[in-house]
Amino acid sequence: MTLNWMKRTVIATTCCFALLSGATLIDGINVGQAHAAAATNASAKADSIIALAKSLKGKVTYKFGTNNPSKLIFDCSSFTKYVFGKYGVDLKWGTKSQRLQGTYVSKSNLKPGDLIFFDNGKTSTINHVGIYIGNGQFIHNTIGSNMNGIYIRDLSDYSKRYSTARRVL
């Protein structure tokens, strides 16, 4: 009992001095440093996910409603599920599910690795997802006239279809 009381007193005293000096400690860990490390890890993970997505350009085929990793045939959400999953991020399949994962992020606060969601331009129903890669661009698996597979596009070209974004890293 006395030893536990002494440990708590030392930790409390250390925390008080840490707070007075501008650091925040929890169980002897500098929270500011831990937060910075987590942000760095998220940024490094985002870079890896984006690099993988880019490396699949010309190798992936788009097919609606398909999740076939062995043949690299995906729809938009099974593609994001696949590349994020390679780095330990468990996404559900489907834009309806993915749009609820992670935390909301505003368009003005997008970071590389954020999931961005679009409607079809006619209704507000979300039906497409891509990965923000920075500099106003995103990568996605799509199909359209003269395209099938992985493409990098300017987000501004999709401004009328942009719906929301989620941070999952």
C-alpha positions in Angstrom: 0.0 0.0 0.0 2.8 2.5 0.9 4.8 1.6 -2.3 1.7 2.3 -4.5 1.1 5.5 -2.7 4.7 6.5 -3.3 4.5 5.6 -7.0 1.4 7.7 -7.4 3.0 10.6 -5.6 6.1 10.5 -7.8 4.0 10.3 -10.9 1.8 13.1 -9.8 4.8 15.3 -8.9 6.4 14.5 -12.2 3.3 15.3 -14.1 3.0 18.6 -12.3 6.5 19.6 -13.1 6.0 18.4 -16.7 2.9 20.5 -17.0 4.6 23.6 -15.6 7.5 23.0 -18.1 5.0 22.7 -21.0 5.2 18.9 -21.5 2.3 16.5 -20.8 3.2 13.2 -19.3 0.9 10.2 -18.7 2.5 7.3 -17.0 5.9 8.8 -17.7 5.2 9.2 -21.5 5.5 12.6 -23.1 2.1 12.9 -24.8 3.2 15.5 -27.2 6.0 13.3 -28.5 3.7 10.3 -28.6 1.2 12.3 -30.6 3.9 13.5 -33.0 5.1 9.9 -33.5 1.6 8.7 -34.2 1.2 11.5 -36.8 4.5 10.5 -38.4 3.5 6.9 -38.4 0.1 7.8 -40.0 1.9 9.9 -42.6 4.4 7.2 -43.4 1.5 4.7 -43.7 -0.3 7.0 -46.0 2.7 7.4 -48.2 3.1 3.6 -48.4 -0.6 3.1 -49.2 -0.4 5.8 -51.9 2.7 4.2 -53.4 1.1 0.8 -53.5 -2.0 2.3 -55.2 0.1 4.1 -57.8 2.1 0.9 -58.4 -1.1 -0.9 -59.4 -1.8 1.5 -62.2 -2.2 -0.5 -65.4 -2.5 -3.7 -63.4 -6.0 -3.4 -61.9 -9.3 -3.8 -63.7 -12.5 -2.1 -62.5 -15.6 -4.2 -62.3 -18.7 -3.1 -60.4 -19.5 -5.2 -57.4 -16.2 -7.2 -57.6 -13.6 -7.9 -54.9 -11.1 -10.3 -56.5 -7.6 -9.6 -55.1 -6.0 -12.7 -56.7 -6.9 -11.3 -60.2 -6.6 -7.6 -59.3 -10.2 -7.0 -60.3 -12.0 -4.5 -58.0 -14.7 -1.9 -57.7 -13.7 1.4 -56.2 -14.3 0.4 -52.5 -12.8 -3.1 -52.8 -9.7 -1.4 -54.2 -9.4 1.0 -51.2 -10.1 -2.0 -48.9 -7.3 -3.9 -50.6 -4.6 -1.2 -50.5 -5.4 -0.1 -47.0 -5.6 -3.7 -45.8 -2.0 -4.3 -47.0 -0.9 -1.9 -44.3 -3.1 -3.2 -41.5 -6.1 -0.9 -41.9 -9.3 -2.9 -41.9 -11.9 -1.3 -44.2 -15.3 -2.8 -44.9 -16.3 -3.4 -48.5 -18.7 -0.8 -50.0 -18.9 3.0 -50.0 -21.9 2.9 -47.7 -19.8 1.2 -45.0 -16.5 3.0 -45.7 -18.1 6.5 -45.5 -18.9 5.7 -41.8 -15.4 4.5 -40.8 -12.8 6.7 -39.2 -13.5 10.3 -38.5 -15.0 13.1 -40.6 -12.5 15.5 -42.2 -13.5 18.7 -44.0 -12.4 19.2 -47.6 -10.1 22.1 -46.5 -8.3 19.8 -44.1 -7.6 16.8 -46.3 -4.4 14.9 -45.8 -2.8 12.2 -48.0 -4.4 8.9 -47.2 -7.9 10.3 -46.5 -10.8 8.5 -48.1 -12.9 10.9 -50.3 -16.4 10.1 -51.4 -18.5 11.2 -54.3 -22.0 11.0 -55.6 -23.0 10.4 -59.2 -23.8 14.1 -59.8 -27.5 13.4 -60.1 -28.4 12.4 -56.6 -26.7 12.9 -53.2 -26.2 9.1 -52.8 -22.5 8.3 -52.3 -21.4 5.8 -54.8 -17.7 6.2 -55.3 -14.5 6.4 -53.2 -10.9 7.4 -53.8 -7.8 8.2 -51.8 -6.6 11.7 -51.4 -2.9 11.9 -52.4 -2.1 15.5 -51.8 -1.7 18.6 -54.0 -5.4 18.6 -54.8 -5.3 15.1 -56.4 -6.8 11.7 -55.6 -6.3 8.2 -56.9 -9.2 5.8 -57.6 -10.3 2.7 -59.4 -12.9 3.7 -62.0 -14.5 3.0 -65.3 -15.7 5.4 -68.0 -15.2 6.3 -71.6 -11.7 5.3 -72.6 -10.7 4.3 -69.0 -10.7 1.2 -66.8 -8.6 0.9 -63.7 -6.4 3.2 -61.6 -6.3 6.9 -62.4 -5.1 10.0 -60.7 -7.4 13.0 -61.1 -7.6 16.6 -59.8 -10.2 16.9 -57.1 -11.3 20.2 -58.6 -12.6 18.2 -61.7 -15.0 16.4 -59.3 -16.1 19.4 -57.3 -19.8 18.9 -58.2 -19.7 15.3 -57.2 -17.6 15.6 -54.0 -19.6 14.5 -51.0 -17.4 14.0 -47.9 -14.1 12.6 -46.5 -13.0 10.3 -43.7 -9.7 9.9 -42.0 -8.9 6.2 -41.3 -5.2 6.5 -40.4 
